[in-house]
């Protein structure tokens, strides 16, 4: 039985763990040729070892323009073309908090990876899709681009809002050239990063859990299933969307007792 991504060349950033690693595994299982890119080359190699199909690892810091260009050059040289950009890499450091407390350095560190990183991946990746006659761009934003939080991560939230706006603009710009651009907006997901934040603070977990209609965190695979749809031809008329996969958080006012 053919896979949903048979023969598609997919570049996945932040593929060293969490949703990026899960994405590389699932895309590979569905027949994609995968470039697993991460700032940590060892973790990227570990991801490749878990892939069932053809995949290779690239060390790439998405905040570095030269490394982003090289990532795409190596992918095109190996596989001949690029069809899907899955711009998943992002950071959420512990020193990004309230606007009153967050330093300029902390603000900029997040913006460099989350906002500038997506900009660079689109700037240097979309030309390959145009050469191919079309393709899909999946920019990972977040439900915090849509909702506000009193427990703020001001730079992270701003960066995800920027990704949402950037994705809309690119979607309109390139639609008639066959390139679709969508923003994937996950809710809170059971990733090593989030579990580390909550692991030592049960009260912080409980404070948030009351707002989750499902009462639980999402699983990485549940988010990647949405990315798989956006990467595939099944979503050929989905463009410029804020594709929300959050268990109902953005729909919630009062949750079940």
Helices and strands as residue ranges (DSSP letters): E 9-13, H 18-29, E 33-38, H 41-50, E 55-59, H 65-79, E 84-87, H 104-110, I 111-115, H 116-132, E 135-140, G 143-145, H 154-174, G 175-177, E 179-186, H 192-199, H 202-209, H 220-231, G 233-235, E 242-245, G 249-251
